Amino acid sequence: MKKILQLSLFALVFIQFNGCELIDEPEAIPAYIQIDTIKVQTQLTTEGSRSHNIKDAWLFVNNQLIGPFELPMKAPGLEDGEHLVEVFAGIDDNGVIALPEVYPFYDRYRATKILKSGETLVVEPTVLYNDDTKFGFIENFEVGNLFGEDIDGNDNTRIEITTSGKFEGQRSGFIRLTAENPIFEHGTADFYELYDQNNPTAPVYIELNYKNNIPFEVGVIGYKNNAVVDKVYITGMNPSEEWNKIYINMSLDVNSMRADNYQVVIRAAKSPDIETAEIFLDNIKLLHF
């Protein structure tokens, strides 16, 4: 009898400690969020082109970061019910894949959504420019050309206006370099106040659409008391047979110069192996807060 009691107690303890293995509850089936692309909406007269190069979606659910995802994306592991869904538009800083960033001038997409277990909710975010965004300039080459400062000293090199090979609208900017005129360097005719001592780390960016068969660079010159503080070329664009878009981060250089005002500059040099160098430009925007 004693042996039977001992066996019964052993069986009870075994069941208590291992019941979770014997009576497992089924795992919850997650809901999913799918985002294929993020659109940009602008006021064309005051904010310019809607073209963008948004690469990533930074997804938050109920104020919790689910993750940055390369588009198109599908995020698992979400529970049933009503949730606050927020999406921030991500770009490659200076066109570098290894430098993903939330673009500070696009406002977040925000909506309340119902998620259902085992189902996929397709979200189609549209983002706007943040209300605090200041546009230093918007150059779409439809009327005139802001880059009128000839730095290279050669009247034969300039940004021309062309209707051939344009990106959108009626016109684009065009630079042509030859063996006789192989160097180009021009700056904006106007100067811009970009450094805010009360907010020295505020972002400053250039947006730019381009197509080119030689590399070119975009930079900034800082001036203080009408004298040059520094000139820095921030990033270079490699040749691209198709129209591309880049977001150029000028924030660190503007902050380090701490100048009174700034001039945006572009330069290029034709290599001997290229007979005629061609650079097309469009929708150049200078943005800051």
SULSULTA-V951458 format. One line per field, one symbol per residue. ss: DSSP state (A for helix, B for strand, O for the rest). psi: psi as a letter, one per 20 degrees, with the letter a starting at -180 (. if undefined). burial: # if it has 16 or more other C-alpha atoms within 10 Angstrom, else .. A space follows every 10 residues. Layout:
# SULSULTA-V951458
ss=???
psi=???
burial=???
This chain:
# SULSULTA-V951458
ss=OAAAAAAAAA AAAAAAAAAA AAOOOOOOOO BBBBBOOOBB BOOAAAAOOO OOOOOBBBBB BOOBBBBBBB OOBBBBBBOO BBBBBBBBBB BBBOOOOOOB BBOOOBOOBB BBBBBOOOOB BBOOOBBBBO OOOBBBBBBO OOOOOOOOBB OOOOOOOOOB BBOOOOOOOO OBBBBBBOOO OOBBBBBOOO OBOOOOOOOO OOOBBBBBBB BBOOOBBBBB BBBBOOBBBB BBBBBBBOOB BBBBBBBBBO AAAAAAAOOO BBBBBBBBBO OOOOOOBBBB BBBBBBBBO
psi=gghhgghggg hgggggijhh hhmpqqqppr rqppphrpqp prohhiibqj qrlphqpopp pljpohqppp qqropakqrq apqopppppq ropkjohjmp qpoiipqqpp qpqpqppiqp oopnqpqrqq hippogqooj jhoaohmjoo hijoiipror pqipjqgrbh qrqpppqrhh mippoqrqhr qpohpohimh jpqpqpqppq pqjqqrqpaq pqppljqpgq pppgqqprqo hqprpqoooj ghggghhlrg rqppqpqqpp qhipgppppp qqlppoqr.
burial=.......... .......... .........# #####.##.# ......###. ########## #......### #...#..### ..#.###### #####....# ########## ....##.#.# #.#.#####. ...#.##### ##..###.## ......#### ##...##... ########.. .#######.. ##.##..... .######### ########## ###.....## ###.###.#. ...####### #.###.#### ########## #....##### #########
